[in-house]
Amino acid sequence: MRAFDTSLPIDAVLDDLTASLRARSNAVLVAPPGAGKTTRVPLVLLDEPWVNGNKIIVLEPRRLAARAAAARMAQTLGEAAGETVGLRVRLGSKISRKTRVEVVTEGVFARMILDDPSLEGVAAVLFDEFHERSLDADLGLALALDAQAGLREDLRLLVMSATLDGARVARLLSEAPVIESEGRAYPVETRYLGRDPNRRIDDQVADAVTRALRAETGSILVFLPGQGEIRRVEAMLRERIGNPMVDIAPLYGALERGEQDLAVSPAKPGRRKVVLATSIAETSLTIEGVRVVIDSGLARVPVYEPNIGLTRLETVRVARAAADQRRGRAGRTEPGVSYRLWEEAANGALEPFGRPEILSADLAPLLLDCAAWGVIDPTSLAFLDPPPAPALKEARTLLQQLGALDNEGRITEVGRRLRDLPLPPRLARMVLLAGESGQARDAADLAAVLVERGLGGDAVDLAERVERFRRDRSGRAQDMRRMAEGWAKGAAPASTGEPHSIGALLTLAYPDRLAKARGKTGEYLMANGRGAVLEAHERLAKEPYLAIAEIAGGAASARILAAASISSDEIESLFGEAIEQRDEIAFDRQAKALRARGVRRLGALLLNERPLKVPATEEAAQALAEGLVALGLDALPLSKALAQWRERVMFLRQAEGDEWPDLSDEALIEGADEWLAPHLVGKSGLGEIGPDLLSEALRSLLPWNLQRRLDAEAPTHIEVPTGSQIPIDYGTEEGPVLAVRVQELFGLDKHPTIAAGRVPLILHLLSPAQRPIQITRDLPGFWRGSWAAVRADMRGQYPKHPWPEDPLTAPPTRRAKPRGT
């Protein structure tokens, strides 16, 4: 085995690892941060007999980690990167004929194996930091396992990670052996600072940094969710920290290579460093001198929504494994301290591991890659977590719309052309379509700004970013311009045509994200039906139309991060055939009337409209009926007589059963298109509907054979002994009520009933002043019982009215007693 000048914890398990890979094709290595697996294992395996002079490929999740790993291994060999140890990333590859170990990013490997399924000249593929579970890593491993099974039985696969369910991965790798390293970590004290929900996380992190600078020695590594928070905290710290010996260094993926290298390099003698980083610093990197970690507990992740085909950035709480990884950074070289901006009790609520990207990503690129591999159904490959069916369905629909897949899911010639461009399918399509009008390079520049974060700055306006990118003289920008030039050359030959704006080009990739201004300044509605907002101070916030590339936040508060303006003329030119023209009728609740208009729509967007006369059609009548009843039946011109008629029918329905129609509010609202709409043809609003029309509509619900029974069994009035016709109140909860002065019932020895004698009326017996004195359902019983007490009480109050001892023999009367009696 190769000898090394310094020992590392991983050395203790190297014999087991090499023995396993001599005997088996696959293995899993679990080793904590700082054990040395990334930089030691590839060099040790290089001398194994089964390598036989071939290459070893090492996958890293990010370019920063790949560069650091290649540089460290090359330094161990006393060489420069590009000799025995090489680097292959999207920008800045270093490979030579001498290269035996290639450190590549996961996305680069996926293209490597798709271009060469047999991996000619490769002895082993090492998947480092596999616990991050990127989509590219999962796809790369699935394809490598498929190639191993069908083309390369001799290919070795080694999955390495610090925090991983090794047994689960081992099962995926045909019960591969799991080798575990104890590692070497210094003790780390954890201090919980809590979190104030009423303050921005930036402020609380800045407070924690200034506190740690006063209380601790050494450099500080701070974990924040994204670039925006890093820049805000950086500005605060530069104002607060007066010590010139403290350096503040941001670290995120969009930084120039030199700035990233400066952030990860050790602090100069006598100085301290505060590194403000995203999750990029969780793994694969050791920043010398760091003994304090401050963890915001947050991370920013992309979340794909299949129902609208949109990927948005969402800020989430970190998983427990990620929090432990971050904490461990404080104990790499000496005992350290970790400050956590949450309560200790909240640890139990953290997810054990981060969510694999395959479960929340846009799967169109994966599906297209699988089709190029010859696999129609990705679930037939060996994924640790199979891709979700809804996202696969959405991806298949999109790729078929793009013409990249046929109806059976096989890749088409268009699909191969899209795959030839190392871009997501939508952006590749944009470049190809732009080439047809001679703007392939413009589209390629736009694609470069979208896929390489930070190019052209961070302005929301993509047109501004593209212009800055074109003027940028940094090495990264020059490399990306060369790459964009290659993409453009791969597009269709240029032809003459009307030049498109950046916004118009963007809609070639994302037609569903065309957006129209609505309401307040900065509020927009996208063609897919989703709303999004732009800060009112942004110049683009005043534009009537935008093409949106990126948003952050949930549906209730989606914020536009990247967009460009597009004119109405460009929309007409690009989407003319897709614009739908139709006449619409809608109910105006405020006016209580129909409004008709001719509209032109693109998806959810109303492009323009013109008023029309409401047509005298059944469709319009139905819309008016539904709109009116939605206001509530009380809004309709319901006369007292009709209201009582309705109550009579409902009484008989309750008394006799379902042969009587249901005229409840709920039933009338639900069935308005059947009983009301036929009577509204030619009407346009409530003002044209009178009580007679409404009466005709409602009464039509009662069959002819029930109309005569209604009058007989639920009469409107009852004749009392005086000959008075007294109305019955059917609208009470207690039942039909007859309110009558008690003197008009003298001589009545039977209780009044309705419904063919089956239902007794509830008698509200009134005083001469029309005030209730008794309620009864048994008039004869009242005469025999309570009448005496009522008579004694009422005689004194109403002495001019008769109060006989025997009301059954007294004559009924409407009048007071004659004078003198």
Buried (B, 14 or more C-beta within 10 A) or exposed (E): EEEBEEEBBBBBBBEBBBEBBEEBBBBBBBBBBBBBBBBBBBBBBBEBEBBEEBBBBBBBBBBBBBBBBBBBBBEBBEEBBBBBBBBBBBBBBBBEEEBBBBBBBBBBBBBBBBEEBEBEEBBBBBBBBBBBBBBBBBBBBBBBBBBBEEEBEEBBBBBBBBBBBBEEBBEBBBEBBBBBBEBBBBEBEBBBBEBEEEEEBBEBBBBBBBBBBEEBEBBBBBBBBBBBBBBBBBEBBEEEBEEEEBBBBBBBBBBBBEBBBBBBEBBEEEBBBBBBBBBBBBBBBBBEBBBBBBBBBBBBBBBBBBEBBBBBBBBBBBBBBBBBBBBBBBBBBEEBBBBBBBEEEBBEEBEEBBBBBBBBBBBBBBBBBBBBBEBBEBEEBBBBBBBBEEBBEBBBBBBBEBBBBBEEBEBBEBBEBBBBBBBBBBBBBBBBBBBBBBBBBBBBBBBBBBBBEBBBBBBBBBBBBBBBBBEBEEEBBEBBBEBBBEBBEBBBEBEEEEEBBBBBBBBBBBBBBBBBBEEEEBBBBBBBEBBBBBEEEBEBBEBEBBBBBBBBBEEEEBBBBBBBBBBEEBBEEBBEEEBEEEEBBEBEEEEBBBBBBEBBBBBBBBBEEEEBEBBEEEEBBBBBBBBBBEBEBEEBBBEEEBBBBBBBBBBBBEBBEEEBBBBEEEBBBEBBBEBBBBBBBEBBBBEEBEBEBBBEBBBEBBEEEBEEBBEEBBBBEBEBBBEBEBBBBBBEEEBBBBBBBBBBBBBBEEBBEBBEEEBBBBBBBBBBEEEEBBEBEEBEEBBEEBBEEBBEEBEEEBEEBBBEEEBBEBEBBEEBEEEEE
